[in-house]
Amino acid sequence: MALVREYPITEHSIGPVREIAGTPSWIYELDNPYLHGVYAPTLNELHEENLVVTGELPRDLSGAYFRNGPNPLHQPKNRYHPFDGDGMVHGVYFNDGTVSYRNRYVHTAALRQELSVGKSMSPGVMGPFDYDISRFGIKDTSNTDLFWYAGDLMSLWYNAGDPYRLDSLSLETKAHYDLEGRAQRRMSAHSKVDWATGELLFFDYGDEAPFMTYGIADPSGRLVHEVPIDLPGPRLPHDLGFTTHYAVLHDLPFFHDMDVLRKHKYRVLTFHKDIPTRFGIIPRRGQSKDVRWFECEPCYILHTTNCWEEGDWVVMDGCRSINPMPSGQPGDGELASMLAYMRLEANAYRWQFNLKTGEVREGAIDDLNTEFNKSNPIFHGVKSKYSYNQRIPLLHEGGHTLRFTGLVKYNNDTGKSTQWDYGQGVFGSEAVFAPKPGADRRSAEDDGYVVTLVTDSKDSTSNCLVFDATDIAQGPIARVAMPHRVPVGFHATWAAGEDLYR
């Protein structure tokens, strides 16, 4: 990989600020840590077969690891936030003992429009909004989550946006992902596919009533159920959970002031410490009136791990934050709010709700700062205990920007964990659980592999790591060298070989 010349290293850069082949030159003009080092975008779209493997690649590892993330194509019009970066999907394909790689931009409507004029047109989520935003509003970049559903990949954005359909083998953008029979497209990033039924459980939220809707689509992509959810005002829920018979919806005390939004066209997010967090449990095909709300300690939740039923109880594991908007730091300047918001403080947590008595129990599983928690998708909706989280350094530990420094396997019943450190200057991606072919709920929950991507800030190389899920602490059993640097991104998913290659 060609390194042409080095640039001054800003205080909070992750890795050397170098000119690297495939990286747009304009990033060196901007002092934003989310545009340098391991975060720097790449312009290269590659397709490489027969990648070099170190170690022993399991013969029964069949499927693909897909990861989404921000990868801005044009120089930002204003201040850059990672949510503004154009979505790019990276796919690592495992089949018959060989590995291939492909990456492609998600060709959203906004990106196509910007490609037609050759420049960025969106003000970005941080503004300033100093012109008629209706001409070109906040860019739905589809850079956040993705999952395999109804024969293709569905790509989604952090804020509720329009889902896109990607070919799961070529990663070409086909079109918007329209659910048959649904009147609108918009959907939250963390909608969920139930591997047991093939159904898609989704929700949508916005600034006008109804402030949330909840729905289900069948395995073919046809809407079968959607209802409005009564909330006291606009909210910013990020995820939902489900059990065999219920969905768990979130009403969180972290939201913006609508008067400010209407008058000044920007959002002022506030964590309201005096307002309880509420969880709404609704039968999977229930009506609005059927929601049972449970009040809990004020907090914010980005990602759930799993939910299930135990008699009269519904149990939810996830990661909980009691400080979703930390204070800015000296020297952060105009990026202070963005940098503070991206500094994620959370820990593994369990909530329990009694549907008969209304009782709530809640408590920490562990106090280590971890998030981007994933688990075996075969066990989603039923009792499980393992999760695979990313260890995140706090600010005083050097965590000025969001970064993953190690993989943590939790036993959420006991709070015990095992870890694997990615190494000095090496930063990971969300890890996924890859079940062995033929595995089902009669198999051991950790009978499979954990797959992730890492990038080394010292030499700008990237590798895909494969772990035996039963023994994370031994380290990866195989390393796959990526053909170029993979920028740090957001969420990942696993698609099984029997779905991809049939």
C-alpha positions as CSV (number, residue, x, y, z in Angstrom):
1,M,0.0,0.0,0.0
2,A,1.5,3.3,-1.1
3,L,2.3,5.8,1.5
4,V,3.1,9.1,-0.2
5,R,3.7,11.7,2.5
6,E,2.8,12.3,6.1
7,Y,0.8,15.2,7.4
8,P,0.8,16.8,10.9
9,I,-0.8,14.7,13.5
10,T,-3.7,16.4,15.3
11,E,-4.1,15.9,19.0
12,H,-6.8,13.3,18.7
13,S,-5.9,11.5,15.5
14,I,-6.0,7.7,15.5
15,G,-3.0,6.6,13.6
16,P,-0.7,8.5,11.3
17,V,-2.3,11.2,9.2
18,R,-0.8,10.0,5.9
19,E,-1.7,10.2,2.3
20,I,-2.7,6.7,1.6
21,A,-3.6,5.2,-1.8
22,G,-7.4,5.3,-2.2
23,T,-8.0,8.1,0.3
24,P,-9.4,11.3,-1.0
25,S,-7.0,14.2,-0.8
26,W,-9.5,16.7,0.7
27,I,-9.5,15.0,4.1
28,Y,-6.1,16.5,4.9
29,E,-7.6,20.0,4.8
30,L,-10.1,19.2,7.6
31,D,-9.2,18.9,11.2
32,N,-11.8,16.3,12.2
33,P,-10.6,13.1,13.9
34,Y,-13.4,11.1,12.2
35,L,-11.8,11.8,8.8
36,H,-8.2,10.6,9.7
37,G,-6.3,7.5,10.6
38,V,-8.5,4.4,10.8
39,Y,-11.6,6.5,10.2
40,A,-10.4,7.9,6.9
41,P,-12.6,7.0,3.9
42,T,-11.5,4.9,1.0
43,L,-12.5,5.6,-2.6
44,N,-11.5,2.1,-3.8
45,E,-14.2,-0.4,-4.6
46,L,-12.7,-3.9,-4.9
47,H,-13.5,-7.5,-5.6
48,E,-10.8,-9.9,-4.7
49,E,-10.9,-13.7,-4.6
50,N,-8.8,-16.3,-2.8
51,L,-7.6,-14.0,0.0
52,V,-4.5,-15.0,2.1
53,V,-5.4,-16.8,5.3
54,T,-3.1,-17.2,8.3
55,G,-4.0,-20.0,10.7
56,E,-6.7,-22.6,10.1
57,L,-9.9,-21.5,8.4
58,P,-12.8,-23.8,9.5
59,R,-14.1,-25.8,6.6
60,D,-17.7,-25.5,8.0
61,L,-17.6,-21.7,8.1
62,S,-20.0,-20.9,5.3
63,G,-21.6,-17.5,4.7
64,A,-20.6,-13.8,4.7
65,Y,-19.7,-11.1,7.2
66,F,-21.1,-7.8,6.1
67,R,-20.3,-4.5,7.7
68,N,-21.7,-1.0,7.0
69,G,-20.1,2.4,7.8
70,P,-19.6,6.0,6.9
71,N,-17.3,6.6,3.9
72,P,-17.8,10.2,2.6
73,L,-17.2,10.5,-1.2
74,H,-17.2,14.3,-1.4
75,Q,-15.8,16.9,0.8
76,P,-18.4,17.9,3.4
77,K,-20.3,21.1,2.8
78,N,-20.1,22.0,6.5
79,R,-18.9,20.3,9.7
80,Y,-18.6,16.6,9.3
81,H,-20.4,14.1,11.5
82,P,-20.0,10.3,11.0
83,F,-23.7,10.0,10.4
84,D,-23.1,12.2,7.3
85,G,-20.7,9.7,5.7
86,D,-22.0,7.9,2.6
87,G,-22.7,4.3,3.4
88,M,-20.2,1.7,2.2
89,V,-20.7,-2.0,2.7
90,H,-17.8,-4.4,3.1
91,G,-18.4,-8.1,2.5
92,V,-16.1,-11.0,3.5
93,Y,-17.4,-14.2,1.9
94,F,-16.5,-17.7,3.2
95,N,-17.3,-20.7,1.0
96,D,-15.7,-24.1,0.6
97,G,-12.5,-23.1,2.5
98,T,-11.9,-20.0,0.5
99,V,-12.4,-16.3,1.3
100,S,-13.3,-13.4,-1.0
101,Y,-13.9,-9.7,-0.4
102,R,-16.0,-7.0,-2.0
103,N,-17.0,-3.4,-1.0
104,R,-19.4,-1.0,-2.6
105,Y,-21.0,2.3,-1.9
106,V,-24.7,2.3,-1.1
107,H,-26.1,4.3,-3.9
108,T,-28.7,6.3,-2.0
109,A,-30.9,8.9,-3.7
110,A,-28.9,11.6,-2.0
111,L,-25.5,10.1,-3.2
112,R,-26.8,9.8,-6.8
113,Q,-27.9,13.5,-6.7
114,E,-24.5,14.6,-5.4
115,L,-22.7,12.4,-8.0
116,S,-24.7,14.3,-10.6
117,V,-23.3,17.6,-9.5
118,G,-19.9,16.4,-8.3
119,K,-20.0,17.8,-4.8
120,S,-21.7,17.6,-1.3
121,M,-25.0,19.3,-1.1
122,S,-26.3,18.4,2.4
123,P,-25.8,20.7,5.3
124,G,-25.0,17.7,7.4
125,V,-26.6,16.7,10.7
126,M,-24.7,19.5,12.5
127,G,-25.6,22.3,10.0
128,P,-25.5,25.2,9.8
129,F,-28.9,25.3,8.2
130,D,-28.5,28.7,6.6
131,Y,-30.7,28.1,3.6
132,D,-33.9,26.5,2.5
133,I,-33.3,22.9,3.7
134,S,-36.2,21.7,1.5
135,R,-33.9,22.0,-1.5
136,F,-31.6,19.3,-0.1
137,G,-32.2,18.2,3.4
138,I,-30.2,16.0,5.9
139,K,-28.7,13.2,3.8
140,D,-30.1,9.8,4.5
141,T,-26.7,8.0,4.0
142,S,-27.9,4.4,4.8
143,N,-24.5,3.9,6.6
144,T,-25.6,2.3,9.8
145,D,-27.1,-1.2,10.1
146,L,-27.8,-4.0,7.6
147,F,-29.2,-7.5,7.6
148,W,-30.1,-10.3,5.2
149,Y,-33.9,-10.4,4.6
150,A,-36.1,-11.8,1.8
151,G,-33.2,-12.7,-0.5
152,D,-31.2,-9.5,-0.3
153,L,-29.4,-7.2,2.1
154,M,-31.3,-4.3,3.7
155,S,-29.3,-1.3,4.5
156,L,-30.5,1.4,6.9
157,W,-29.6,4.7,8.5
158,Y,-29.1,5.8,12.1
159,N,-32.1,8.1,12.2
160,A,-35.2,6.5,10.7
161,G,-34.6,6.5,7.0
162,D,-35.5,4.8,3.8
163,P,-34.1,1.3,3.6
164,Y,-32.2,0.2,0.5
165,R,-32.0,-3.2,-1.2
166,L,-28.5,-4.5,-2.0
167,D,-27.6,-7.6,-3.9
168,S,-26.0,-9.8,-1.3
169,L,-23.3,-11.2,-3.7
170,S,-22.4,-8.2,-5.8
171,L,-23.4,-5.5,-3.2
172,E,-24.9,-3.5,-6.0
173,T,-27.7,-1.2,-4.9
174,K,-30.9,-2.4,-6.5
175,A,-33.5,0.1,-5.3
176,H,-35.3,1.2,-2.2
177,Y,-36.5,-1.7,0.0
178,D,-40.3,-1.3,-0.3
179,L,-42.4,-3.7,1.8
180,E,-45.4,-4.8,-0.2
181,G,-48.5,-3.2,1.2
182,R,-46.8,-0.6,3.3
183,A,-47.8,3.1,2.6
184,Q,-44.3,4.5,3.5
185,R,-40.7,3.3,3.4
186,R,-39.1,4.9,6.5
187,M,-37.8,2.5,9.1
188,S,-35.5,2.6,12.1
189,A,-31.9,1.3,11.7
190,H,-32.3,-1.5,14.2
191,S,-35.3,-3.4,12.9
192,K,-34.9,-7.1,13.5
193,V,-35.2,-10.4,11.5
194,D,-36.4,-13.3,13.5
195,W,-34.4,-16.3,12.2
196,A,-37.0,-18.7,13.6
197,T,-39.8,-17.3,11.5
198,G,-38.1,-15.2,8.8
199,E,-40.3,-12.3,9.8
200,L,-39.1,-8.7,9.9
201,L,-40.1,-6.7,13.1
202,F,-39.6,-3.0,12.5
203,F,-40.5,0.4,13.9
204,D,-40.5,3.9,12.7
205,Y,-40.4,7.2,14.5
206,G,-40.6,10.9,13.7
207,D,-41.4,14.4,14.8
208,E,-45.1,14.4,14.2
209,A,-47.9,12.2,15.6
210,P,-48.0,9.2,15.6
211,F,-44.5,9.5,17.0
212,M,-43.9,5.8,16.6
213,T,-45.3,2.9,14.5
214,Y,-44.5,-0.8,15.0
215,G,-45.0,-3.5,12.4
216,I,-44.2,-6.9,11.0
217,A,-43.5,-8.1,7.5
218,D,-43.5,-11.8,6.4
219,P,-40.5,-13.6,5.0
220,S,-41.3,-12.6,1.5
221,G,-41.3,-8.9,2.2
222,R,-45.1,-8.3,2.5
223,L,-46.5,-6.2,5.3
224,V,-48.8,-8.2,7.6
225,H,-49.2,-5.8,10.6
226,E,-48.5,-2.2,11.5
227,V,-50.0,-0.1,14.3
228,P,-49.3,3.4,15.8
229,I,-47.7,3.6,19.2
230,D,-48.9,6.3,21.6
231,L,-45.9,8.3,23.0
232,P,-45.9,11.6,24.8
233,G,-43.9,13.3,22.1
234,P,-41.1,12.8,19.6
235,R,-38.4,10.4,20.8
236,L,-35.2,8.9,19.5
237,P,-35.5,5.1,20.1
238,H,-32.7,3.2,18.5
239,D,-33.6,-0.5,18.9
240,L,-36.3,-2.9,19.8
241,G,-36.4,-6.5,21.2
242,F,-38.6,-9.4,20.6
243,T,-39.6,-12.7,22.3
244,T,-41.6,-15.6,20.9
245,H,-44.9,-13.8,21.6
246,Y,-44.0,-10.1,22.2
247,A,-42.1,-7.1,20.9
248,V,-40.3,-4.7,23.4
249,L,-40.5,-1.0,22.4
250,H,-38.4,1.8,23.9
251,D,-39.5,5.2,25.1
252,L,-36.3,6.9,26.3
253,P,-35.8,10.2,28.1
254,F,-33.2,11.4,25.5
255,F,-34.9,13.7,23.0
256,H,-34.9,17.1,21.3
257,D,-36.9,20.3,21.9
258,M,-39.5,20.6,19.1
259,D,-39.9,24.4,19.6
260,V,-36.2,24.8,18.8
261,L,-36.4,22.5,15.9
262,R,-39.3,24.3,14.3
263,K,-37.8,27.8,14.9
264,H,-34.2,27.2,14.2
265,K,-34.1,24.0,12.2
266,Y,-31.7,22.2,14.4
267,R,-32.0,19.6,17.2
268,V,-31.0,20.2,20.8
269,L,-30.7,16.8,22.4
270,T,-31.2,16.7,26.2
271,F,-31.0,13.7,28.5
272,H,-33.9,14.2,30.9
273,K,-32.7,12.6,34.2
274,D,-36.0,13.2,35.9
275,I,-38.1,11.2,33.4
276,P,-38.3,7.4,33.7
277,T,-37.3,5.2,30.9
278,R,-40.3,3.2,29.7
279,F,-40.5,-0.1,27.9
280,G,-43.6,-1.1,26.0
281,I,-44.4,-4.8,25.7
282,I,-46.9,-5.5,22.9
283,P,-48.0,-8.9,21.5
284,R,-46.2,-9.4,18.3
285,R,-49.4,-8.7,16.4
286,G,-51.1,-6.6,19.0
287,Q,-52.9,-3.4,18.7
288,S,-52.0,0.0,20.2
289,K,-54.2,-0.5,23.2
290,D,-52.4,-3.7,24.0
291,V,-49.1,-2.1,24.9
292,R,-48.1,-2.6,28.6
293,W,-45.7,0.1,29.7
294,F,-43.1,-0.5,32.4
295,E,-41.1,2.4,34.1
296,C,-37.4,1.9,34.8
297,E,-34.5,4.1,36.0
298,P,-33.7,6.9,33.5
299,C,-31.2,5.7,30.9
300,Y,-30.5,5.5,27.2
301,I,-30.2,2.3,25.2
302,L,-28.6,1.9,21.8
303,H,-28.6,-1.8,21.4
304,T,-30.4,-4.8,22.9
305,T,-28.7,-8.2,23.1
306,N,-31.8,-10.5,23.3
307,C,-35.2,-10.8,24.9
308,W,-37.2,-13.9,26.0
309,E,-40.0,-15.1,28.2
310,E,-39.7,-16.9,31.6
311,G,-43.2,-17.7,32.9
312,D,-44.9,-14.3,33.6
313,W,-41.6,-12.5,33.1
314,V,-40.2,-10.9,29.9
315,V,-36.4,-10.5,30.2
316,M,-34.3,-8.1,28.1
317,D,-30.5,-7.9,28.0
318,G,-28.7,-5.0,26.5
319,C,-26.3,-2.2,27.1
320,R,-27.4,0.8,29.2
321,S,-26.1,4.3,29.3
322,I,-26.8,6.8,32.0
323,N,-24.7,9.5,30.3
324,P,-25.6,9.6,26.6
325,M,-24.4,13.1,26.2
326,P,-21.1,13.6,28.1
327,S,-19.6,17.0,28.5
328,G,-17.4,18.5,25.8
329,Q,-13.7,18.8,26.3
330,P,-11.4,21.8,26.0
331,G,-10.1,22.1,22.5
332,D,-13.0,20.3,20.9
333,G,-14.2,23.6,19.5
334,E,-17.2,23.5,17.1
335,L,-17.0,19.7,17.0
336,A,-17.6,19.5,20.8
337,S,-21.2,18.2,20.7
338,M,-20.5,15.6,18.0
339,L,-17.4,14.3,19.8
340,A,-19.2,14.1,23.1
341,Y,-22.2,12.3,21.6
342,M,-19.9,9.7,19.9
343,R,-18.0,9.0,23.2
344,L,-20.1,6.0,24.2
345,E,-20.4,5.2,27.9
346,A,-22.5,2.0,28.5
347,N,-22.4,-1.4,30.2
348,A,-24.1,-4.7,30.0
349,Y,-27.4,-4.7,31.8
350,R,-30.6,-6.8,32.4
351,W,-34.2,-5.7,32.8
352,Q,-37.1,-8.0,33.8
353,F,-40.8,-7.2,33.5
354,N,-43.6,-9.2,35.1
355,L,-46.7,-9.2,32.9
356,K,-48.9,-10.4,35.7
357,T,-48.0,-8.1,38.6
358,G,-46.3,-5.2,36.8
359,E,-43.1,-5.6,38.8
360,V,-39.8,-4.5,37.4
361,R,-36.3,-5.8,38.2
362,E,-33.2,-4.3,36.8
363,G,-29.5,-4.4,37.4
364,A,-26.0,-4.4,35.9
365,I,-24.5,-7.5,34.5
366,D,-21.0,-5.9,34.5
367,D,-19.6,-2.4,34.8
368,L,-17.0,-2.6,32.0
369,N,-17.5,0.0,29.2
370,T,-18.8,-2.2,26.3
371,E,-21.3,-1.9,23.6
372,F,-22.1,-3.1,20.0
373,N,-23.3,-6.2,21.6
374,K,-24.2,-9.2,19.4
375,S,-25.4,-12.7,20.1
376,N,-26.3,-16.0,18.4
377,P,-29.3,-15.1,16.1
378,I,-30.7,-18.6,16.3
379,F,-31.5,-17.9,19.9
380,H,-33.0,-14.5,19.5
381,G,-36.4,-14.5,21.2
382,V,-35.6,-17.4,23.5
383,K,-33.4,-17.8,26.6
384,S,-29.8,-17.1,25.9
385,K,-26.8,-16.2,28.0
386,Y,-23.9,-15.3,25.8
387,S,-23.1,-12.0,24.1
388,Y,-20.1,-10.7,22.2
389,N,-19.4,-7.0,23.0
390,Q,-16.8,-4.5,22.0
391,R,-14.6,-3.0,24.7
392,I,-14.6,0.8,24.4
393,P,-12.0,3.0,26.3
394,L,-13.5,5.8,28.3
395,L,-12.2,9.4,27.9
396,H,-9.7,9.1,30.7
397,E,-8.4,5.9,29.1
398,G,-7.8,7.7,25.8
399,G,-11.2,7.2,24.3
400,H,-11.6,10.7,22.7
401,T,-13.3,9.1,19.7
402,L,-15.4,5.9,19.5
403,R,-13.1,2.9,19.1
404,F,-13.1,-0.8,19.8
405,T,-10.0,-2.1,21.5
406,G,-11.1,-5.7,22.4
407,L,-13.6,-8.4,22.1
408,V,-15.5,-9.4,25.2
409,K,-17.6,-12.6,25.5
410,Y,-20.1,-12.3,28.3
411,N,-22.0,-14.9,30.2
412,N,-24.9,-12.6,31.0
413,D,-26.3,-14.9,33.7
414,T,-23.2,-14.7,35.8
415,G,-21.5,-11.5,34.6
416,K,-18.3,-13.4,34.0
417,S,-16.4,-12.6,30.8
418,T,-13.4,-13.5,28.7
419,Q,-11.6,-11.1,26.5
420,W,-9.3,-10.8,23.5
421,D,-7.3,-7.6,23.1
422,Y,-6.9,-6.5,19.5
423,G,-3.4,-5.1,20.2
424,Q,-1.8,-1.8,20.5
425,G,-3.1,0.6,17.9
426,V,-5.5,-2.0,16.4
427,F,-9.2,-1.2,16.4
428,G,-12.1,-3.6,15.7
429,S,-15.5,-3.7,14.2
430,E,-18.8,-5.1,15.5
431,A,-18.4,-8.8,15.8
432,V,-21.0,-11.3,14.6
433,F,-21.9,-14.8,15.6
434,A,-21.7,-17.3,12.7
435,P,-23.6,-20.5,13.6
436,K,-22.3,-23.7,12.2
437,P,-24.3,-25.1,9.3
438,G,-27.2,-27.2,10.6
439,A,-27.1,-25.6,14.1
440,D,-30.5,-25.0,15.8
441,R,-31.8,-24.3,19.3
442,R,-30.9,-27.9,20.3
443,S,-27.2,-27.0,19.6
444,A,-24.9,-25.4,22.2
445,E,-25.5,-21.6,22.1
446,D,-21.9,-20.9,21.4
447,D,-21.4,-23.7,18.8
448,G,-20.1,-21.5,16.1
449,Y,-17.6,-18.8,15.2
450,V,-17.3,-15.1,15.9
451,V,-16.1,-12.9,13.0
452,T,-14.9,-9.3,13.0
453,L,-12.8,-6.9,11.1
454,V,-9.8,-5.0,12.6
455,T,-7.6,-2.2,11.2
456,D,-4.1,-1.4,12.4
457,S,-3.5,2.3,12.8
458,K,0.3,1.8,12.6
459,D,0.5,0.4,9.0
460,S,-3.1,0.9,7.7
461,T,-3.6,-2.8,7.1
462,S,-6.9,-4.6,7.8
463,N,-7.7,-8.2,8.7
464,C,-10.8,-10.3,9.2
465,L,-10.5,-12.4,12.4
466,V,-12.3,-15.7,13.0
467,F,-12.7,-16.9,16.6
468,D,-13.9,-20.2,18.0
469,A,-16.9,-18.9,19.9
470,T,-16.3,-21.3,22.7
471,D,-12.9,-19.9,23.5
472,I,-12.4,-16.2,22.7
473,A,-9.5,-15.9,25.0
474,Q,-7.2,-18.1,22.8
475,G,-7.4,-15.5,20.1
476,P,-8.4,-15.8,16.4
477,I,-8.0,-19.3,14.9
478,A,-7.7,-17.6,11.4
479,R,-6.7,-14.2,10.1
480,V,-7.7,-13.1,6.6
481,A,-5.7,-10.3,5.0
482,M,-7.9,-7.7,3.5
483,P,-6.8,-6.3,0.1
484,H,-6.9,-2.7,1.4
485,R,-7.5,-0.7,4.5
486,V,-11.1,-1.0,5.8
487,P,-12.2,2.2,7.6
488,V,-13.7,1.8,11.0
489,G,-17.5,1.6,10.7
490,F,-20.7,0.9,12.5
491,H,-22.8,-2.3,12.4
492,A,-22.3,-5.8,11.0
493,T,-24.4,-8.9,10.3
494,W,-23.9,-12.5,9.3
495,A,-25.7,-14.1,6.4
496,A,-25.7,-17.9,6.3
497,G,-24.2,-19.8,3.4
498,E,-27.4,-21.8,2.9
499,D,-29.2,-18.5,2.2
500,L,-26.4,-16.8,0.1
501,Y,-25.2,-19.6,-2.1
502,R,-28.3,-21.7,-2.8
